[in-house]
Amino acid sequence: MPRRTCASSLAPFALAATLLVGTGCDTFTVDEPPKPSIVGLVDGVLSDVSAPFVLSFSEPIVPSSLRLRVVRYEIDAEGNLFDEDADPDTDLAVLFDSASTEGGAAVLDDARSTATITFASPPPIGPQLALLIDPGLRDEAGNVWKVRQVMKFGYQFSCGSGQPTTFPEYGKYFWLITVDKPVPAQIQLLSELRVEPSTGEFVVQMTNGERNRELDCSMYGLTCAATQVCRTLPMPKCVVPSEKAGTVEEYVDYVADATSEVGFSFTIHGCIQDQPDGTYAFTNAPADVVTKKPAVVVSGINLSSSWKTDDDGVLRGSGTFTAEDVGLGAPPNTVPSGKGTGSHSERRIPDDFAPPIPPPPAD
């Protein structure tokens, strides 16, 4: 799109050069490729799974350059989608592909600026999904996207009237929350979850997960420095305590910390509902959490997700993370920094391996 700038907006050295040759405004044009946006997306979430999926472009596109896919957002420990990783046994779980008619249909409007997807069957509610736009998308002037665009989104699940559920009444779980905005971060949580099977209502105590400083790397032939801890997965290594976890399988390296200067714990309530495809839809009422170091106040946390038992009998979930506001600094001097958005994944921990985790409060 064309852009115009005045000398006063230039960097200091460029401004000085401009003053030597004269004043006024210089005009230059930067024609960018068409920018896509998902219509109705609020904090990474769409509210109505029955409504058509609408994608808007900042300018008309060349129809033949558009290839869309909607997939489950699943990544490896390095953050690669399953068709990008080194594992030949993993691939994208594709829900829709504009190159095929099996998952639905996509229609581009006459102005070539809006694409509408009508799914053959409703997308799943709860899990983190992604819209993939293949490289090559361009406008009539030939301005082209040379990389694949990955646009994350999900559909919100809301609690209705209480319904019976077959979700386990009790369990301990390890969660990885990936915060995209306002500040990229990873949060590790250990939880104890209790469910009322007759209504699907749950209460869960979420507690900060910290790398276990008691793990001994000497059995792997490693000697860790005093500032390091032992990581056993995906392979033994001495790491700093703040090292991010790659996957939820690394629960073996974490312990619950509710009381130290970096520890915290909070309670959330919500509901779980059995779905026709054998999965479980999960959501919670907005909850708040306050941490001491760093001092952060997160208001209105919501975790909306889809859970299922895998082929190995492990109950797993994934979905969207939102927060009404992420504030920096301790109350009453907390400074709002904006809404929180991101994704999360979790798995049940074997009962005979689970570390001590604070339980939810008694009714």
Residue pairs with C-beta under 8 A, 6 or more apart in sequence:
1 30
1 31
1 32
1 58
1 59
2 29
2 30
2 31
3 28
3 29
3 30
4 25
4 27
4 28
5 25
5 26
5 27
5 28
6 24
6 25
6 26
7 14
7 15
7 18
7 19
7 23
7 24
7 25
7 26
8 15
10 18
18 26
31 139
31 141
31 143
32 143
33 137
33 138
33 139
33 143
33 144
33 145
34 57
34 58
34 59
34 60
34 61
34 113
34 137
34 138
34 139
34 143
35 57
35 58
36 55
36 56
36 57
36 58
36 133
36 137
36 149
36 151
37 55
37 56
37 57
37 58
38 46
38 53
38 54
38 55
38 56
38 131
38 151
38 153
39 54
39 55
39 56
39 114
40 46
40 47
40 48
40 51
40 54
41 153
43 322
43 339
43 340
43 341
44 152
44 153
44 154
44 180
44 320
44 322
44 341
44 342
44 343
45 153
45 154
45 155
45 156
45 304
45 320
45 322
46 53
46 153
46 154
46 155
46 156
47 155
47 156
48 155
49 122
49 123
49 125
49 155
50 122
52 116
52 117
52 118
53 70
53 116
53 117
53 118
53 119
54 114
54 115
54 116
54 117
55 68
55 114
55 115
55 116
55 117
55 131
56 113
56 114
57 112
57 113
57 114
57 115
58 113
59 113
59 139
60 111
60 112
60 113
60 139
60 140
61 108
61 112
61 113
61 137
61 138
61 139
62 112
62 138
62 139
62 140
63 108
63 112
65 136
65 137
65 138
65 144
66 98
66 108
66 115
66 133
66 137
67 98
67 99
67 133
67 134
67 136
68 96
68 97
68 98
68 106
68 115
68 117
68 131
68 132
68 133
68 134
69 92
69 94
69 96
69 97
69 98
69 131
69 132
69 134
70 94
70 95
70 96
70 103
70 117
70 119
70 123
70 129
70 130
70 131
70 132
71 81
71 92
71 93
71 94
71 95
71 129
71 130
71 132
72 92
72 93
72 95
72 124
72 127
72 128
72 129
72 130
72 318
73 81
73 127
73 128
73 129
73 130
73 150
73 152
73 318
73 343
74 81
74 82
74 90
74 92
74 93
74 318
75 81
75 82
76 82
76 85
76 87
76 90
76 246
76 247
77 234
77 246
77 247
78 85
78 246
81 92
81 130
81 132
81 150
82 90
82 91
82 92
82 93
83 90
83 91
83 92
92 132
94 103
95 103
95 119
95 123
95 124
95 129
96 103
96 104
96 106
96 117
96 119
96 120
97 103
98 106
98 117
102 120
103 119
103 120
104 117
104 118
104 119
104 120
105 117
105 118
106 115
106 116
106 117
106 118
107 115
107 116
107 118
108 114
108 115
109 115
109 116
123 129
123 155
124 155
124 275
124 277
124 279
124 306
125 155
125 156
125 157
125 275
125 281
125 304
125 306
126 154
126 155
126 157
126 279
126 281
126 282
126 283
126 304
126 305
126 306
126 307
126 317
126 319
126 320
127 154
127 305
127 306
127 318
127 319
128 152
128 154
128 305
128 318
128 319
128 320
128 343
128 344
129 152
129 153
129 154
129 155
130 150
130 151
130 152
130 153
131 149
131 150
131 151
131 153
132 148
132 149
132 150
132 151
133 145
133 148
133 149
133 151
134 148
135 144
135 145
135 146
135 147
135 148
136 144
136 145
137 144
137 145
137 149
138 144
138 145
152 180
152 343
153 320
154 304
154 319
154 320
154 343
155 304
156 283
156 304
156 320
157 273
157 281
157 282
157 283
157 304
158 283
159 270
159 271
159 273
159 283
159 285
160 273
162 198
162 199
162 200
162 201
162 271
163 199
163 200
163 273
163 274
164 197
164 198
164 199
164 200
164 274
165 195
165 197
165 199
165 200
165 272
165 273
165 274
165 280
166 197
166 274
167 195
167 197
167 200
167 202
167 272
167 274
167 280
167 307
168 195
168 315
168 348
169 194
169 195
169 196
169 197
170 192
170 193
170 194
170 195
171 192
171 193
171 315
171 348
171 349
171 351
172 190
172 191
172 192
172 193
172 348
172 349
172 351
172 354
172 357
173 190
173 191
173 193
173 346
173 347
173 348
173 349
174 188
174 189
174 190
174 191
174 209
174 248
174 250
174 251
174 254
174 346
174 347
174 349
175 187
175 188
175 189
175 190
175 191
175 206
175 209
175 248
175 344
175 345
175 346
176 186
176 187
176 188
176 189
176 245
176 247
176 248
176 344
176 345
176 346
177 186
177 187
177 188
177 189
177 303
177 321
177 342
177 343
177 344
178 185
178 186
178 321
178 342
178 343
178 344
179 185
179 186
179 187
179 321
179 326
179 340
179 341
179 342
180 341
180 342
180 343
181 338
181 339
181 340
181 341
181 342
182 326
182 337
182 338
182 339
182 340
183 326
183 337
186 244
186 245
187 208
188 208
188 209
188 210
188 245
188 254
189 206
189 207
189 208
189 209
190 206
190 207
190 208
190 209
190 251
190 254
190 255
190 256
190 349
190 355
190 357
191 204
191 205
191 206
191 207
191 357
192 204
192 205
192 357
192 358
192 359
192 360
193 202
193 203
193 204
193 360
194 202
194 203
194 204
194 359
194 360
195 201
195 202
195 272
196 202
199 271
200 271
200 272
200 273
200 274
201 269
201 270
201 271
202 269
202 270
202 271
202 272
203 267
203 268
203 269
203 360
203 361
204 267
204 268
204 270
204 284
204 360
205 265
205 266
205 267
205 357
205 358
205 359
205 360
205 361
206 265
206 266
206 267
206 268
206 289
207 256
207 257
207 258
207 263
207 264
207 265
207 357
207 358
208 256
208 257
208 258
208 262
208 263
208 264
208 265
208 291
209 254
209 255
209 256
209 257
210 241
210 254
210 255
210 256
210 257
210 260
210 262
210 263
211 229
211 231
211 239
211 241
211 243
211 253
211 254
211 255
212 229
212 230
212 253
212 254
212 255
212 355
213 229
213 241
214 255
215 229
215 230
215 231
215 232
215 253
216 230
217 223
217 224
217 230
217 236
217 237
217 238
220 230
220 232
220 236
222 230
222 236
222 237
222 238
223 238
224 230
224 238
225 238
227 240
228 238
228 239
228 240
228 241
229 238
229 239
229 240
229 241
230 236
230 237
230 238
230 239
230 253
231 237
231 238
231 239
231 243
231 250
231 253
232 252
232 253
233 246
233 249
233 250
233 252
233 253
234 246
234 247
234 249
234 250
245 253
245 254
247 345
248 316
248 345
248 346
248 347
249 347
251 347
251 349
252 353
254 355
255 355
255 356
256 265
256 355
256 356
256 357
256 358
257 263
258 264
258 265
258 358
261 292
261 293
262 291
262 292
262 293
263 292
264 289
264 290
264 291
264 292
265 358
266 287
266 288
266 289
267 287
267 360
267 361
268 284
268 285
268 287
268 301
268 303
269 284
269 285
269 287
270 282
270 283
270 284
270 285
271 282
271 283
272 280
272 281
272 282
272 307
273 280
273 281
274 280
275 281
275 306
278 308
279 306
279 307
279 308
280 306
280 307
280 308
280 317
281 305
281 306
282 303
282 304
282 305
282 306
282 307
282 317
282 319
283 302
283 303
283 304
283 305
284 301
284 302
284 303
286 299
286 300
286 301
286 302
286 324
287 300
287 301
287 302
288 297
288 298
288 299
288 300
288 301
289 297
289 298
289 301
290 296
290 297
290 298
290 331
291 297
291 298
292 330
294 328
295 328
295 329
295 330
295 334
296 326
296 327
296 328
297 326
297 327
297 329
297 330
297 331
297 334
298 323
298 325
298 326
298 327
298 340
299 323
299 324
299 325
299 326
299 327
300 322
300 323
300 324
300 325
301 321
301 322
301 323
301 340
302 320
302 321
302 322
302 323
303 319
303 320
303 321
303 344
304 319
304 320
304 322
305 317
305 318
305 319
305 320
305 344
305 346
306 317
306 318
306 319
307 315
307 316
307 317
308 315
308 316
308 317
309 315
309 316
310 316
314 347
314 348
315 347
315 348
316 345
316 346
316 347
316 348
317 344
317 345
317 346
317 347
318 343
318 344
318 345
318 346
319 343
319 344
320 341
320 342
320 343
320 344
321 340
321 341
321 342
321 343
321 344
322 339
322 340
322 341
322 342
323 339
323 340
323 341
324 339
324 340
325 336
325 337
325 338
325 339
325 340
326 336
326 337
326 338
326 339
326 340
327 334
327 335
327 336
327 337
328 334
328 335
328 337
329 335
